[in-house]
């Protein structure tokens, strides 16, 4: 608890008002198109020069006799020494002048498709078994003593596709689809399933600094993640917020030349946990969506880049259909996030949260409601991390994350009752070249249980990442 109090005090002293700048329009494709157009123009100009030079070389020499008597004609006679173009050459020049960029008509005409992603292999050793092994969320109970594990997986390979409309105007349209392979396994570790991470369409009004997003995307609340090789980025251990279907609006106001205020709001799919109930989706059974909001500001405080501070929260309901009747439970959170660059090679960031029934948001150490006592399970926590990039090819990340569950809310639950979860991590990532990284991460995990002994594990993980 001392570590938690210290982390809470540190983060609250830094908090004040901030933003994570809205997504900027990707200019890479537009720059490539401009380069291609310039190349075509240079080629056409070279062809024109060749035509003119060839005509100049073939032009007749000046006449040595007296000028002949002019003959009436509709086409002016060329001056002596002037190159004369043939009809074919004139048609070629006209085609160059009138040429316009066009594509063959079709359903995909007018769109740019930009693939991206990475191939990632993770290999890890845990001195005691963790949930789930391929990644770590908490340490499993060890009734017979520590049971070490070795795991290796390529499930964190990620594929994405950005889709940008070429249509110009006051409204810009775009979309994105992104998947990894941590979906449901259909036949073992070497037969993973596809998991949809993002799938959304977005409309931007750049002049108004306003956007609407519809689809699956990150939660509005607690938008930051620590830089870990561990796939779950400290979920269930102090970092809340996941991805879910939503309709989201974002508006940015310029309070001054150096200060921005951002407002975000979303209506989201209400996803429940459904332990001990008859209905499979307790969120949908509530009959209403969940609501999320965030206000943040970006402003100069100190350091090379602006500071960002945000305050966010959510509210939703779950309904459990049980043999004893229907039971409703609230889900809510209050959160603060901050990002503070210190200089070109050092930056801090972190988050704090408190709330109830947070298992659908990767909080509560995956414990949302106590059906036996008819109450929500309260939890609180947060994380803080530092990123260091003192050299071009090296990056270092260190941090701590903590989650503390209200012990009284766990009384009566059948099965493992996780009261406290803490992880300390550090990693180093080296860029072999522009597209390939190799990393090593060391983390220590501790999970406290009610009615059984606490569990600890030391985790060593290495990753090879090929990016495109």
Residue pairs with C-beta under 8 A, 6 or more apart in sequence:
1 404
3 400
3 402
3 422
4 381
4 382
4 402
4 404
7 350
7 352
7 382
7 383
7 384
7 400
7 402
8 352
8 382
10 384
11 336
11 338
11 350
11 351
11 352
11 382
11 384
12 336
12 352
14 309
14 338
14 340
14 348
15 309
15 336
15 338
16 297
16 299
16 301
16 307
16 309
17 261
17 296
17 297
17 299
17 309
18 296
18 297
18 298
18 299
18 306
18 307
18 308
18 309
18 310
18 337
18 338
18 339
19 252
19 260
19 261
19 262
19 296
19 297
19 298
19 308
19 310
20 223
20 224
20 262
20 296
20 298
20 308
20 310
20 339
21 260
21 298
22 209
22 211
22 250
22 252
22 262
23 211
25 172
25 174
25 204
25 206
26 114
26 162
26 164
28 114
29 112
29 114
29 164
37 101
44 96
47 92
47 96
48 93
48 96
51 85
51 89
51 92
51 93
52 83
55 83
55 84
55 85
55 89
56 83
58 83
59 81
59 82
59 83
59 84
60 80
60 81
61 81
62 80
62 81
63 80
70 77
78 84
85 93
103 109
103 110
110 165
110 166
110 167
111 163
111 164
111 165
111 166
112 162
112 163
112 164
112 165
112 166
113 161
113 162
113 163
114 161
114 162
114 163
114 164
115 159
115 160
115 161
115 162
115 468
116 160
116 161
116 162
116 468
117 157
117 158
117 159
117 160
117 178
117 467
117 468
118 157
118 158
118 465
118 466
118 467
118 468
119 154
119 157
119 465
119 466
120 154
120 156
120 157
120 158
120 463
120 464
120 465
120 466
121 152
121 153
121 154
121 463
121 464
122 134
122 135
122 151
122 152
122 153
122 154
122 156
122 229
122 231
122 461
122 462
122 463
123 150
123 151
123 152
123 461
123 462
123 463
124 133
124 134
124 136
124 150
124 151
124 152
124 459
124 460
124 461
124 462
125 148
125 149
125 150
125 459
125 460
125 461
126 133
126 136
126 148
126 149
126 150
126 151
126 457
126 458
126 459
127 146
127 148
127 457
127 458
127 459
128 139
128 140
128 142
128 146
128 147
128 148
128 455
128 456
128 457
129 139
129 140
129 142
129 147
129 148
129 149
129 457
130 136
130 137
130 138
130 139
130 140
130 149
130 445
130 457
130 459
131 137
131 138
131 139
131 140
133 149
133 151
134 151
134 153
134 155
134 182
134 231
135 230
135 231
135 232
136 230
136 232
136 423
136 443
136 445
136 457
136 459
137 232
137 235
137 236
137 237
137 366
138 236
138 237
138 365
138 366
138 418
138 421
138 445
138 447
139 445
139 446
139 447
139 455
139 456
139 457
140 455
141 416
141 449
141 452
141 453
141 455
142 453
142 455
143 452
146 457
153 189
153 192
154 181
155 180
155 181
155 182
155 192
155 231
156 180
156 181
156 182
156 231
157 180
157 181
158 178
158 179
158 180
158 197
159 178
159 179
159 180
160 176
160 177
160 178
160 179
160 198
161 176
161 177
161 178
162 174
162 175
162 176
163 174
163 175
163 176
163 177
164 173
164 174
165 172
165 173
165 174
167 173
170 205
170 207
171 203
171 204
171 205
172 203
172 204
172 205
172 206
173 201
173 202
173 203
173 204
174 201
174 202
174 204
175 200
175 201
175 202
175 215
176 198
176 199
176 200
176 202
177 196
177 198
177 199
178 196
178 197
178 198
178 199
179 194
179 195
179 196
179 197
180 194
180 195
180 197
181 192
181 193
181 194
181 195
182 192
182 193
182 195
182 231
183 192
183 193
183 194
183 195
183 196
184 193
185 191
185 192
185 193
186 193
196 216
197 216
197 243
198 215
198 216
198 217
198 243
199 215
199 216
200 213
200 214
200 215
200 216
200 217
201 213
201 214
201 215
202 211
202 212
202 213
202 214
203 211
203 212
204 210
204 211
205 211
208 251
209 251
209 252
209 253
209 254
210 249
210 250
210 251
210 252
211 249
211 250
212 247
212 248
212 249
212 250
213 246
213 247
213 248
213 249
213 250
214 246
214 247
214 248
215 245
215 246
216 243
216 244
216 245
216 246
217 243
217 246
217 248
218 241
218 242
218 243
219 241
219 242
219 243
219 244
219 266
219 268
219 292
219 314
219 361
220 246
220 248
220 264
220 265
220 266
220 292
220 293
220 294
220 312
220 314
221 240
221 241
221 292
221 294
221 312
221 313
221 314
221 333
221 335
221 353
221 361
222 239
222 240
222 241
222 312
222 333
222 335
222 337
222 351
222 353
223 241
223 294
223 310
223 312
223 337
224 337
224 339
224 349
224 350
224 351
225 233
225 234
225 239
225 241
226 233
226 234
226 239
226 349
226 383
226 385
226 397
226 399
226 401
226 425
227 385
227 387
227 395
227 397
227 427
228 234
228 397
228 399
228 425
228 427
228 441
228 443
229 427
229 429
229 439
229 440
229 441
229 461
229 462
229 463
230 425
230 441
230 443
230 459
230 461
232 362
233 239
234 383
234 399
234 401
234 423
234 425
235 242
235 362
236 362
236 363
236 364
236 365
236 366
236 403
236 421
237 365
237 381
237 383
237 401
237 402
237 403
237 421
237 422
237 423
237 445
238 381
238 382
238 383
238 401
238 402
238 403
238 421
238 422
238 423
239 351
239 362
239 383
239 401
240 333
240 335
240 351
240 353
240 355
240 358
240 361
240 362
240 363
241 361
241 362
242 360
242 361
242 362
244 268
244 269
244 271
245 268
245 269
246 266
246 267
246 268
246 269
246 292
247 266
247 267
248 264
248 265
248 266
249 264
249 265
249 266
250 262
250 263
250 264
251 262
251 263
252 260
252 261
252 262
252 263
253 260
253 261
253 262
253 263
254 260
255 261
255 297
258 299
258 300
258 306
259 297
259 298
259 299
259 300
260 297
260 298
260 299
261 295
261 296
261 297
262 294
262 295
262 296
262 297
262 298
262 310
263 293
263 294
263 295
264 292
264 293
264 294
264 295
264 296
264 312
265 291
265 292
265 293
265 294
266 291
266 292
266 293
267 289
267 290
267 291
268 289
268 290
268 291
268 292
268 316
269 283
269 284
269 289
269 290
270 283
270 284
270 286
270 288
270 289
270 290
270 316
270 317
270 318
271 281
271 283
271 284
271 290
271 360
272 281
272 282
272 283
272 284
272 285
272 286
272 318
272 360
272 368
273 282
273 318
273 357
273 359
273 360
273 368
273 369
274 280
274 281
274 282
274 318
274 320
275 368
275 369
275 371
276 320
276 322
276 371
277 320
277 321
277 322
277 371
278 320
278 321
278 322
278 323
279 285
279 319
279 320
279 321
282 318
282 319
282 320
283 290
283 316
283 318
283 360
285 318
285 319
285 320
285 321
286 316
286 317
286 318
286 319
286 328
287 319
288 316
288 317
289 316
290 314
290 315
290 316
290 317
290 331
291 314
291 315
291 316
292 312
292 313
292 314
293 312
293 313
293 314
294 310
294 311
294 312
294 313
295 310
295 311
295 312
296 308
296 309
296 310
296 311
296 337
297 308
297 309
297 310
298 306
298 307
298 308
299 306
299 307
300 306
300 307
301 307
301 340
302 342
303 340
303 341
303 342
303 343
304 341
304 342
304 343
304 344
305 341
305 347
306 341
307 338
307 339
307 340
307 341
308 337
308 338
308 339
308 340
309 336
309 337
309 338
310 336
310 337
310 338
311 334
311 335
311 336
312 333
312 334
312 335
312 336
312 337
313 332
313 333
313 334
313 335
314 331
314 332
314 333
314 361
315 330
315 331
315 332
316 330
316 331
316 332
317 328
317 329
317 330
317 331
318 328
318 329
318 331
318 357
318 368
318 369
319 326
319 327
319 328
319 329
320 326
320 327
320 328
320 329
320 369
320 371
322 371
327 371
327 374
329 357
329 368
329 369
329 375
329 376
330 356
330 357
330 376
331 355
331 356
331 357
331 358
331 360
331 361
331 368
331 376
332 355
332 356
332 357
333 353
333 354
333 355
333 356
333 358
333 361
333 363
334 353
334 354
334 355
335 351
335 352
335 353
336 351
336 352
336 353
337 349
337 350
337 351
338 348
338 349
338 350
338 351
339 347
339 348
339 349
340 347
340 348
340 349
341 347
342 348
344 389
345 388
345 389
345 390
346 386
346 387
346 388
346 389
347 386
347 387
348 384
348 385
348 386
348 387
349 384
349 385
349 387
350 382
350 383
350 384
350 385
350 399
351 382
351 383
352 380
352 381
352 382
353 363
353 380
353 381
353 382
354 378
354 379
354 380
355 363
355 378
355 379
355 380
356 376
356 377
356 378
356 379
357 364
357 368
357 369
357 376
357 377
358 364
358 368
358 379
359 366
359 367
359 368
359 377
360 368
363 379
363 381
363 403
364 377
364 379
364 403
364 405
365 379
365 403
365 405
365 418
365 421
365 447
366 418
367 377
367 379
367 405
367 410
367 413
367 417
367 418
368 376
368 377
369 375
369 376
369 377
370 376
370 377
370 409
370 410
370 411
370 412
370 413
372 412
372 413
372 414
373 409
373 411
373 412
375 409
376 409
377 405
377 406
377 409
377 410
378 405
378 406
378 409
379 403
379 404
379 405
379 406
380 403
380 404
381 401
381 402
381 403
381 404
382 401
382 402
383 399
383 400
383 401
383 402
384 399
384 400
385 397
385 398
385 399
385 400
386 397
386 398
386 399
387 395
387 396
387 397
388 395
388 396
388 397
388 398
389 395
389 396
390 396
392 431
393 430
393 431
394 428
394 429
394 430
394 431
395 428
395 429
395 431
396 426
396 427
396 428
396 429
397 425
397 426
397 427
397 429
398 425
398 426
398 427
399 424
399 425
399 426
400 422
400 423
400 424
400 425
401 422
401 423
401 425
402 420
402 421
402 422
403 420
403 421
403 422
404 419
404 420
405 418
405 419
405 420
407 419
407 450
410 417
410 418
410 419
410 450
411 450
416 449
416 452
417 449
417 450
417 451
418 447
418 448
418 449
418 450
419 448
419 449
419 450
420 446
420 447
420 448
421 445
421 446
421 447
421 448
422 445
422 446
422 447
423 443
423 444
423 445
423 446
424 443
424 444
425 441
425 442
425 443
425 444
426 441
426 442
426 443
427 439
427 440
427 441
427 442
428 439
428 440
429 437
429 438
429 439
430 437
430 438
430 439
431 437
432 438
435 466
435 467
435 468
436 464
436 465
436 466
436 467
437 463
437 464
437 465
437 467
438 462
438 463
438 464
438 465
439 462
439 463
439 465
440 460
440 461
440 462
440 463
441 459
441 460
441 461
441 462
441 463
442 458
442 459
442 460
442 461
443 458
443 459
443 461
444 456
444 457
444 458
444 459
445 456
445 457
445 458
445 459
446 454
446 455
446 456
447 454
447 455
447 456
448 454
449 455
